Amino acid sequence: MNICSVIVSVKPENAPKISDLLNEMAGVDVFGGVPEGKLIVTLEDEGEKALADKMAALNDIKGVIDVAMIYHQEEDDAAMEEEIV
């Protein structure tokens, strides 16, 4: 499993619409930044190519100015199921 966080830059007036669109995509969650137009987004997928394809898809959305990766982590499925104490 690959997980990364990205900042999706948009004009603030377009942010609510684009945030809703992103939340409808599989493996994509928006966690904030809507008022500022700097959407805080996580992407989850199998394989690095799949994440790269998702980032390219985000960049192709009308109104998106830029997509910048902030963090990336790769874990096997067993490690993702472990409880953190």
SVG drawing of the C-alpha trace seen along z (x, -y; Angstrom):
<svg xmlns="http://www.w3.org/2000/svg" viewBox="-19 -33 27 42">
<polyline fill="none" stroke="black" stroke-width="0.4" points="0.0,0.0 1.3,-3.4 0.1,-6.5 1.0,-10.1 -0.1,-13.5 -0.3,-16.3 -1.2,-20.0 -3.6,-20.8 -3.5,-24.5 -6.7,-26.0 -8.3,-29.5 -10.2,-29.9 -13.5,-30.4 -13.1,-27.1 -11.9,-25.1 -15.3,-23.9 -16.3,-22.4 -12.9,-20.8 -12.8,-19.5 -16.1,-17.8 -14.9,-16.3 -11.7,-15.0 -13.6,-13.4 -15.6,-11.4 -12.5,-9.8 -11.5,-6.4 -8.5,-6.5 -8.6,-10.3 -9.5,-12.3 -9.5,-16.0 -8.7,-17.0 -8.7,-20.8 -7.4,-24.0 -10.5,-24.7 -10.9,-28.4 -7.3,-29.1 -7.4,-27.2 -4.6,-24.9 -6.3,-21.6 -4.7,-19.0 -5.2,-15.7 -4.2,-12.1 -3.9,-9.5 -3.9,-5.7 -3.2,-3.1 -1.4,0.0 1.9,-0.7 3.9,-3.8 2.7,-4.0 -0.9,-4.1 -0.1,-7.1 1.7,-8.9 -1.3,-8.3 -3.6,-9.7 -1.5,-12.8 -1.5,-13.3 -5.3,-13.0 -5.6,-15.6 -3.4,-17.9 -5.7,-17.5 -8.8,-18.7 -9.9,-22.0 -9.2,-24.7 -6.2,-22.9 -3.1,-25.1 -0.6,-22.7 -0.2,-19.4 2.8,-19.1 3.7,-15.9 4.5,-16.5 4.9,-13.0 5.1,-9.4 5.1,-6.1 5.0,-2.5 3.9,0.3 3.0,3.9 -0.6,4.8 0.4,6.7 2.1,3.6 -0.9,1.5 -3.1,3.8 -0.8,3.6 -2.2,1.6 -0.1,-1.3 0.1,-1.5"/>
</svg>
